[in-house]
Amino acid sequence: MTRPILLLNCGSSSIKYQVIDVDAETVLATGLVEKIGLPDGLVTHTVAGEPHRLEQPIPNHDEALRLVVSLFSSHGPSLDEVVAVGHRAVHGGEQFRETVRIDDEVLAGLRELAPLAPLHNPPGIAGIEAAQRVLPNVPHVAVFDTAFFSTLPTEAYTYAIDAELARTHHIRKYGFHGTSHAYVSKKTAEVLGRDLDDLNQIICHLGNGASISAIRGGVAVDTSMGLTPLQGLVMGTRSGDVDPGLHAFLARERGMSIDEIDTLLNKRSGMAGMTGGTSDMRDIAAKMEAGDPDATLAYGVYVHRLVGYIGQYLAILGGVDALVFTAGVGENDAAVRESVCDRLAPLGFLLDDNLNGVRSKQPRVISQPGSPVTIVVVPTNEELEMARQTAAVLDGSV
């Protein structure tokens, strides 16, 4: 017997999806809808390693999901067996602190939260409503990126601004990439053969978007992303931390509007902003090898910021058992891991160069035997975590 769950991650112009048998924890199908709203839309549906493509205009999310259903009908697996649909919801605000079954009240709450995530929540809502129309006879569940960080203590999530303003507009640190940090923290305990409740971890989710968390006994006590996913580490196109006075400076000196400044910091900053448009760490490494000073500086800023956060979280936790690298850069870029750990070596982060150099898709320890801090690479699996949380709602354990 299987319990397939359809998982949807809806953006403004794309939908990523998977079907996972949550009991066997196996992937039955994956897919991607691209260029929604454009004349050259594309759906790629992959089953048993074989891709099936459909190219045509895709005007909206309803049509996108109708095409997805048609590909399931033609190439399998059957959606008749799906027991639930799990939806990635980026921002749950203060209202949604755990995974929930979607009803009219939940949809209304997501609409209220749209100002906190104007680029993410509206397309997510559109995807939920379209999926409900296409698959009306199964439960739909919302899995929130922010929920894992609802445990942050007050002093960690509070900004030092006017208290009444903060309360009125729900301005605080929320954190993102929560499904990844949740999955990786549990997987790390499994890999190390340790009890999650007794483990202090610092988890570095390093991809085009990047975040870091401090986890005590499986519970998040701090994280780098804030009210929005812009705060924190240097990312592919996002600046991460900057002086908040930068906004006023650019408005006065350049006459930039708040929207222009927001676009600058989210889409034209980070590694791409510092290197003239390059955000891929492999390309940056090649530029550094060729002696490019901008790429060398960008890499230095990236590592400096990351090391600083690790030191901060080491102090907050009062000691750490495991430093964990995950996501695209964290899992695959041995040079970044080496650069970070070399700076942290005096604090007990002792990397094994040979283990670090091994390329693998498996979770693995890469620190020296006897290292005071165990250094681990754990490939993330946000979709599996979503499936597990969706199943927990069905089983009544959430």
C-alpha positions as CSV (number, residue, x, y, z in Angstrom):
1,M,0.0,0.0,0.0
2,T,1.2,3.5,-0.8
3,R,0.3,7.0,0.4
4,P,1.2,9.4,-2.5
5,I,1.2,13.1,-1.6
6,L,1.4,15.7,-4.3
7,L,3.7,18.6,-3.3
8,L,3.3,22.0,-5.0
9,N,5.7,25.0,-4.8
10,C,4.0,27.8,-6.8
11,G,5.8,31.0,-7.9
12,S,4.5,33.9,-9.9
13,S,5.6,32.3,-13.2
14,S,6.5,28.7,-12.3
15,I,5.3,25.6,-10.4
16,K,7.6,22.9,-9.1
17,Y,6.0,19.7,-8.1
18,Q,6.7,16.2,-6.8
19,V,4.7,13.1,-5.9
20,I,6.2,11.3,-2.9
21,D,5.0,8.1,-1.3
22,V,5.3,9.3,2.2
23,D,5.4,5.9,3.8
24,A,8.2,4.5,1.6
25,E,9.7,8.0,1.3
26,T,10.2,7.4,-2.4
27,V,9.7,9.9,-5.3
28,L,7.2,8.8,-7.8
29,A,7.3,11.8,-10.1
30,T,8.7,15.3,-10.4
31,G,7.9,18.2,-12.6
32,L,8.3,21.9,-13.5
33,V,6.0,24.4,-15.1
34,E,7.8,27.4,-16.5
35,K,6.9,30.7,-18.0
36,I,3.3,30.9,-16.8
37,G,1.7,34.0,-18.4
38,L,4.0,33.9,-21.4
39,P,3.4,32.5,-24.9
40,D,6.2,30.0,-24.7
41,G,5.1,28.0,-21.6
42,L,6.8,24.7,-20.9
43,V,5.9,21.8,-18.6
44,T,8.4,19.0,-17.9
45,H,7.0,15.9,-16.2
46,T,9.5,13.2,-15.2
47,V,8.5,9.7,-14.3
48,A,11.1,6.9,-13.7
49,G,13.8,9.1,-15.0
50,E,12.0,9.8,-18.3
51,P,11.1,13.5,-19.0
52,H,7.9,14.3,-20.9
53,R,7.6,17.9,-22.3
54,L,4.6,20.0,-23.3
55,E,5.2,23.4,-24.9
56,Q,2.3,25.8,-25.3
57,P,1.0,29.1,-23.9
58,I,0.1,28.9,-20.2
59,P,-1.9,31.9,-19.3
60,N,-2.5,31.3,-15.6
61,H,-2.1,28.8,-12.7
62,D,-5.4,27.1,-13.5
63,E,-4.2,26.2,-17.0
64,A,-0.8,25.2,-15.6
65,L,-2.3,22.7,-13.2
66,R,-4.7,21.4,-15.8
67,L,-1.7,20.6,-18.0
68,V,0.0,19.0,-15.1
69,V,-3.0,16.7,-14.5
70,S,-3.1,15.8,-18.2
71,L,0.5,14.7,-18.1
72,F,-0.2,12.6,-15.0
73,S,-3.1,11.0,-16.9
74,S,-0.9,10.3,-19.9
75,H,2.3,9.2,-18.3
76,G,1.4,8.4,-14.7
77,P,1.4,7.9,-11.8
78,S,-2.4,8.1,-11.3
79,L,-3.5,11.1,-9.3
80,D,-6.5,9.0,-8.2
81,E,-4.2,7.5,-5.5
82,V,-3.1,10.9,-4.1
83,V,-4.2,11.2,-0.5
84,A,-3.4,14.9,-0.1
85,V,-1.8,18.0,-1.7
86,G,0.9,19.8,0.3
87,H,1.5,23.4,-0.6
88,R,4.6,25.4,0.2
89,A,3.5,28.7,1.8
90,V,6.4,31.1,2.2
91,H,5.1,33.4,4.9
92,G,2.9,32.3,7.8
93,G,3.4,35.5,9.9
94,E,2.5,35.2,13.6
95,Q,-0.8,33.5,12.7
96,F,0.5,30.2,11.3
97,R,3.0,28.5,13.6
98,E,2.6,24.9,12.2
99,T,1.4,23.0,9.2
100,V,-2.4,23.3,8.7
101,R,-5.2,21.9,6.6
102,I,-6.4,24.6,4.2
103,D,-9.9,26.0,4.5
104,D,-11.5,29.4,3.7
105,E,-10.2,30.8,7.0
106,V,-6.6,29.8,6.2
107,L,-6.9,31.3,2.7
108,A,-8.2,34.5,4.2
109,G,-5.2,34.5,6.6
110,L,-2.8,34.1,3.8
111,R,-4.3,37.1,1.9
112,E,-3.9,39.2,5.1
113,L,-0.2,38.2,5.2
114,A,0.4,39.2,1.5
115,P,2.0,42.6,2.5
116,L,4.7,40.6,4.4
117,A,5.5,38.5,1.3
118,P,4.1,40.3,-1.8
119,L,6.3,38.3,-4.2
120,H,5.5,34.9,-2.7
121,N,2.1,34.7,-1.0
122,P,-0.1,35.9,-3.8
123,P,1.1,33.3,-6.4
124,G,1.0,30.7,-3.6
125,I,-2.7,31.5,-3.0
126,A,-3.3,31.3,-6.7
127,G,-1.7,27.9,-6.8
128,I,-3.8,26.7,-3.9
129,E,-7.1,27.8,-5.4
130,A,-6.2,26.4,-8.8
131,A,-5.2,23.0,-7.2
132,Q,-8.4,22.9,-5.2
133,R,-10.4,23.3,-8.4
134,V,-8.4,20.6,-10.2
135,L,-8.2,18.2,-7.2
136,P,-11.3,19.0,-5.1
137,N,-11.7,15.7,-3.4
138,V,-8.5,15.5,-1.3
139,P,-7.3,17.5,1.6
140,H,-5.0,20.5,0.9
141,V,-2.4,21.4,3.4
142,A,-0.2,24.5,3.9
143,V,3.4,24.0,4.9
144,F,5.0,27.3,6.0
145,D,8.6,28.3,5.5
146,T,8.4,30.4,8.7
147,A,6.8,27.8,11.0
148,F,10.1,26.1,12.1
149,F,11.3,29.5,13.4
150,S,8.1,30.2,15.4
151,T,10.1,29.0,18.4
152,L,12.5,31.9,18.4
153,P,12.8,33.6,21.8
154,T,11.4,37.1,22.0
155,E,14.8,38.7,22.2
156,A,15.9,37.0,19.0
157,Y,12.9,38.0,16.9
158,T,12.3,41.6,18.2
159,Y,13.6,44.5,16.2
160,A,14.7,47.6,18.2
161,I,12.2,50.0,16.6
162,D,9.1,51.8,18.0
163,A,7.2,49.0,19.9
164,E,3.7,50.2,18.9
165,L,4.6,50.4,15.3
166,A,6.1,46.9,15.4
167,R,3.0,45.4,17.1
168,T,0.6,47.1,14.7
169,H,2.3,45.9,11.6
170,H,3.7,42.6,12.9
171,I,7.3,43.7,12.2
172,R,9.7,41.1,13.6
173,K,12.1,38.4,12.5
174,Y,10.3,35.4,11.0
175,G,13.0,33.4,9.3
176,F,12.7,31.4,6.1
177,H,13.9,28.0,4.6
178,G,12.3,26.5,7.6
179,T,11.5,23.2,6.0
180,S,15.1,22.8,5.0
181,H,16.4,23.6,8.5
182,A,13.9,21.3,10.0
183,Y,14.8,18.3,7.8
184,V,18.5,18.8,8.0
185,S,18.6,19.2,11.8
186,K,16.8,15.8,12.2
187,K,18.9,14.1,9.6
188,T,22.1,15.4,11.2
189,A,21.1,13.7,14.5
190,E,20.4,10.5,12.6
191,V,23.7,10.6,10.8
192,L,25.7,11.2,14.0
193,G,23.7,8.6,16.0
194,R,22.8,11.3,18.5
195,D,19.6,12.2,20.3
196,L,18.2,15.4,18.6
197,D,17.2,16.7,22.1
198,D,20.9,16.7,23.2
199,L,22.4,18.3,20.1
200,N,23.4,21.9,19.5
201,Q,23.7,22.6,15.7
202,I,24.5,25.5,13.4
203,I,23.0,24.8,10.0
204,C,24.2,26.7,6.9
205,H,21.7,26.6,4.1
206,L,23.8,28.0,1.3
207,G,22.2,28.3,-2.2
208,N,21.3,31.2,-4.3
209,G,19.2,32.2,-1.3
210,A,21.2,31.6,1.9
211,S,20.3,31.4,5.6
212,I,21.9,30.1,8.8
213,S,20.2,28.9,12.0
214,A,21.1,28.1,15.6
215,I,19.3,24.9,16.8
216,R,19.3,23.8,20.4
217,G,17.8,20.3,21.0
218,G,15.9,20.4,17.7
219,V,14.4,23.9,18.5
220,A,15.4,27.0,16.5
221,V,16.7,29.8,18.8
222,D,18.0,32.1,16.0
223,T,18.2,32.5,12.3
224,S,19.6,35.0,9.8
225,M,16.7,35.9,7.6
226,G,14.2,38.3,9.1
227,L,10.9,40.1,8.3
228,T,11.8,39.2,4.7
229,P,14.3,36.8,3.1
230,L,16.6,39.8,2.4
231,Q,18.3,39.9,5.8
232,G,21.4,38.0,6.8
233,L,24.0,36.3,4.7
234,V,25.4,37.4,1.3
235,M,23.3,35.6,-1.4
236,G,23.3,35.2,-5.2
237,T,21.5,38.5,-5.9
238,R,20.5,39.7,-2.4
239,S,22.6,41.9,-0.3
240,G,21.9,40.4,3.1
241,D,22.7,42.7,6.0
242,V,23.3,46.4,5.1
243,D,23.0,49.6,7.1
244,P,19.3,50.5,7.2
245,G,20.4,54.1,6.6
246,L,21.4,53.0,3.1
247,H,17.7,53.5,2.0
248,A,17.6,57.1,3.1
249,F,21.1,57.8,1.6
250,L,20.2,56.4,-1.8
251,A,16.9,58.3,-1.8
252,R,18.7,61.6,-1.0
253,E,21.8,61.2,-3.2
254,R,20.4,59.3,-6.1
255,G,16.7,60.1,-6.0
256,M,15.8,56.4,-5.9
257,S,12.3,55.3,-5.0
258,I,11.7,52.7,-2.3
259,D,10.8,50.2,-5.0
260,E,14.0,50.9,-6.9
261,I,16.0,50.4,-3.7
262,D,14.1,47.2,-2.9
263,T,14.9,45.9,-6.4
264,L,18.5,46.9,-6.1
265,L,19.0,45.0,-2.8
266,N,17.0,41.9,-3.9
267,K,17.9,41.5,-7.5
268,R,21.1,43.5,-8.2
269,S,23.2,42.9,-5.1
270,G,24.9,40.0,-3.4
271,M,27.5,38.1,-5.4
272,A,26.0,39.2,-8.7
273,G,26.1,42.9,-7.6
274,M,29.7,42.7,-6.5
275,T,31.0,40.8,-9.6
276,G,29.1,42.5,-12.4
277,G,26.4,39.9,-12.8
278,T,27.9,36.6,-11.7
279,S,26.1,34.7,-8.9
280,D,27.2,31.1,-9.6
281,M,30.0,30.2,-7.3
282,R,31.6,28.0,-10.0
283,D,31.9,31.0,-12.3
284,I,33.2,33.2,-9.4
285,A,35.9,30.5,-8.7
286,A,37.0,30.6,-12.3
287,K,37.2,34.4,-12.2
288,M,39.2,34.3,-9.0
289,E,41.6,31.8,-10.7
290,A,42.0,34.3,-13.5
291,G,42.9,37.0,-11.0
292,D,39.6,39.0,-11.1
293,P,39.8,41.4,-8.1
294,D,36.0,41.9,-7.9
295,A,35.4,38.2,-7.7
296,T,38.1,37.8,-5.1
297,L,36.6,40.5,-2.9
298,A,33.0,39.2,-3.3
299,Y,34.2,35.7,-2.2
300,G,35.9,37.3,0.8
301,V,32.8,39.2,1.8
302,Y,30.7,36.1,1.4
303,V,33.0,34.0,3.7
304,H,33.5,36.8,6.2
305,R,29.7,37.3,6.7
306,L,29.2,33.5,7.1
307,V,32.0,33.1,9.6
308,G,30.7,36.1,11.6
309,Y,27.2,34.5,11.9
310,I,28.7,31.1,12.9
311,G,30.7,32.9,15.7
312,Q,27.6,34.7,16.8
313,Y,25.5,31.5,17.0
314,L,28.3,29.7,18.7
315,A,28.1,32.3,21.5
316,I,24.3,32.2,21.6
317,L,24.2,28.4,21.9
318,G,27.0,28.4,24.4
319,G,28.8,25.7,22.5
320,V,28.1,23.7,19.4
321,D,28.2,19.9,18.6
322,A,27.8,20.1,14.8
323,L,28.3,22.6,12.0
324,V,26.2,21.5,9.0
325,F,26.4,22.5,5.4
326,T,23.4,22.1,3.1
327,A,21.8,23.3,-0.2
328,G,23.5,23.8,-3.5
329,V,26.7,25.6,-2.4
330,G,26.8,24.0,1.0
331,E,26.6,20.5,-0.4
332,N,28.8,20.9,-3.4
333,D,31.4,23.6,-2.9
334,A,34.3,22.1,-1.0
335,A,36.3,25.4,-1.4
336,V,33.6,27.4,0.5
337,R,33.5,24.8,3.3
338,E,37.3,24.9,3.5
339,S,37.5,28.7,3.6
340,V,34.9,28.9,6.4
341,C,36.4,26.1,8.5
342,D,40.0,27.3,8.2
343,R,39.0,30.5,9.8
344,L,37.1,28.7,12.5
345,A,39.8,26.1,13.2
346,P,41.1,27.9,16.4
347,L,37.6,27.5,17.8
348,G,37.6,23.7,17.3
349,F,36.2,23.3,13.8
350,L,38.8,20.9,12.4
351,L,38.1,20.0,8.8
352,D,39.5,16.8,7.1
353,D,40.7,18.0,3.7
354,N,40.4,14.6,2.1
355,L,36.9,14.0,3.4
356,N,35.9,17.5,2.4
357,G,37.1,16.9,-1.2
358,V,34.9,13.8,-1.7
359,R,31.9,14.5,-3.9
360,S,28.8,12.6,-2.8
361,K,25.1,13.0,-2.7
362,Q,25.1,11.2,0.7
363,P,25.2,12.8,4.1
364,R,28.7,12.6,5.5
365,V,31.0,13.8,8.3
366,I,34.0,15.8,6.9
367,S,35.7,16.8,10.1
368,Q,38.9,15.2,11.5
369,P,38.6,12.4,14.1
370,G,38.5,14.0,17.5
371,S,37.4,17.4,16.2
372,P,35.7,19.3,19.1
373,V,33.0,20.3,16.6
374,T,31.7,17.7,14.1
375,I,31.4,19.1,10.6
376,V,28.8,17.5,8.4
377,V,27.4,17.8,4.9
378,V,23.7,16.9,4.7
379,P,21.8,17.2,1.4
380,T,18.5,18.9,2.1
381,N,15.2,17.4,1.1
382,E,12.5,20.1,1.5
383,E,9.9,18.1,-0.4
384,L,10.3,15.1,1.8
385,E,9.9,17.3,4.9
386,M,6.8,18.8,3.4
387,A,5.4,15.3,2.7
388,R,6.1,14.3,6.3
389,Q,4.4,17.4,7.7
390,T,1.4,16.9,5.4
391,A,1.1,13.3,6.5
392,A,1.3,14.4,10.1
393,V,-1.8,16.7,9.6
394,L,-3.7,13.8,8.0
395,D,-2.7,11.5,10.9
396,G,-3.8,14.1,13.4
397,S,-0.4,14.4,15.0
398,V,-0.2,18.2,14.2
